[in-house]
């Protein structure tokens, strides 16, 4: 079994795969100076040429928590749209991404105050909360055509703390 150690989730390290969503960096004050707006942190990307019904939508996911060490052999991608995961709790979660099935995956650990936006077509692991509840708002493509490709590695990967 091959072993991965999760990296801290940073915008620079995660840039090839997507965007880190967090209240950090530049902002402007709104609501009479009582709220920081960290503006336009990710591009929601849906493929309008695939299906006239394509649009961005918000869904709620409630995932079963996992624990480290965590073993996986499945990655997936969504060729017709980006996919943003916004935790509805302040618990860290594990993010697994890969440039492709023939490449070594990478594991990132959020800090509990970060979400992610996976670029369209990026290979990634399944939603992996590390603590209950595994509740997330997910912004992604809604449409009639299939938008899921899966790949199983011939041998499992193990993510260790």
C-alpha positions in Angstrom: 0.0 0.0 0.0 1.3 3.5 -0.9 1.3 6.1 1.8 0.4 9.8 1.7 0.8 12.4 4.4 -1.6 15.4 4.2 -0.2 18.8 3.5 -1.7 22.0 5.0 -4.1 23.5 2.5 -2.7 26.6 1.1 -3.7 28.6 -2.0 -0.4 28.2 -3.7 -0.1 24.4 -3.2 -3.7 23.8 -4.2 -3.7 26.2 -7.2 -3.3 23.4 -9.9 -6.5 21.8 -8.6 -8.7 24.6 -7.6 -9.3 27.5 -5.2 -9.0 27.7 -1.4 -12.1 29.5 0.0 -11.4 31.3 3.2 -11.8 34.7 4.8 -8.2 35.8 4.4 -6.4 38.5 2.4 -7.9 41.5 0.8 -11.5 42.5 1.7 -13.8 45.5 1.7 -16.1 46.5 4.5 -19.8 46.3 3.9 -23.0 46.4 6.1 -22.1 49.8 7.7 -18.6 48.5 8.4 -19.7 45.4 10.3 -18.8 42.8 7.7 -15.7 42.0 5.7 -16.4 40.9 2.1 -13.7 38.7 0.6 -14.9 39.2 -2.9 -15.1 36.8 -5.9 -12.9 34.0 -4.5 -13.7 31.3 -7.0 -15.1 30.9 -10.5 -18.1 28.6 -10.8 -17.5 26.9 -14.2 -20.3 24.9 -15.9 -20.2 23.7 -19.5 -23.1 25.3 -21.3 -22.3 23.6 -24.6 -23.0 20.2 -23.1 -26.5 20.6 -21.9 -28.9 23.5 -22.4 -30.2 22.9 -18.8 -26.7 23.4 -17.3 -26.6 25.8 -14.4 -24.9 26.3 -11.1 -26.9 25.1 -8.1 -26.4 24.7 -4.3 -26.9 21.3 -2.7 -26.4 20.1 0.9 -24.2 17.0 1.4 -24.2 15.1 4.7 -21.2 12.7 4.6 -20.2 10.0 7.0 -17.0 11.0 8.9 -13.8 9.1 8.3 -10.6 8.8 10.4 -6.9 8.8 9.8 -5.3 6.6 8.8 -7.7 6.6 5.8 -7.5 4.2 2.9 -8.9 4.8 -0.6 -8.7 3.5 -4.1 -11.4 5.6 -5.8 -11.0 9.0 -7.4 -13.5 10.9 -9.6 -13.9 14.0 -11.7 -16.7 16.1 -13.1 -15.8 17.2 -16.7 -18.8 19.5 -17.0 -18.4 21.7 -14.0 -16.4 23.0 -11.1 -17.4 21.8 -7.6 -17.1 23.9 -4.4 -17.3 22.4 -0.9 -18.2 24.8 1.9 -18.3 23.1 5.3 -21.2 24.1 7.5 -19.2 23.3 10.6 -15.7 24.4 11.6 -14.0 21.0 11.5 -11.0 20.2 9.3 -11.6 17.8 6.4 -9.4 15.9 4.1 -9.0 16.8 0.4 -7.5 14.3 -2.0 -6.6 15.4 -5.5 -4.5 14.2 -8.4 -3.4 15.5 -11.8 -4.7 12.2 -13.3 -5.1 8.5 -12.6 -1.5 7.7 -13.6 -0.1 10.3 -11.2 0.5 10.2 -7.4 -2.4 11.8 -5.6 -1.9 14.5 -3.0 -3.7 14.9 0.3 -4.5 18.3 1.9 -5.9 19.0 5.3 -8.1 22.0 5.8 -7.8 24.1 8.9 -11.5 24.1 9.8 -12.2 27.5 8.4 -11.5 26.7 4.7 -13.6 25.4 1.8 -12.4 24.5 -1.6 -13.5 24.9 -5.2 -12.3 22.1 -7.5 -11.7 23.2 -11.1 -13.7 21.5 -13.8 -12.3 18.1 -14.7 -9.9 17.8 -11.6 -9.5 14.2 -10.3 -10.3 14.1 -6.6 -11.3 11.7 -3.8 -14.7 11.5 -2.3 -15.9 14.0 0.4 -13.9 13.1 3.5 -15.0 14.9 6.7 -12.9 13.8 9.8 -15.6 14.7 12.4 -19.3 14.6 12.6 -21.4 16.2 11.3 -20.1 16.0 7.8 -22.4 18.7 6.6 -21.4 20.8 3.5 -23.0 23.2 1.1 -21.9 22.2 -2.4 -22.0 24.6 -5.4 -21.8 22.7 -8.6 -23.3 21.9 -12.0 -26.9 20.9 -12.2 -28.0 19.4 -15.5 -29.5 16.4 -17.3 -26.3 14.9 -18.8 -23.8 12.7 -16.9 -21.1 14.6 -15.2 -19.1 11.9 -13.3 -16.1 9.8 -14.3 -14.5 7.4 -11.8 -11.2 5.6 -11.6 -10.1 2.9 -9.2 -6.4 2.6 -8.5 -5.1 -1.1 -8.7 -3.8 -0.8 -5.2 -5.1 1.3 -2.3 -3.5 4.5 -1.0 -3.2 5.2 2.7 -3.3 8.7 4.2 -1.6 8.9 7.6 -1.4 11.8 10.0 
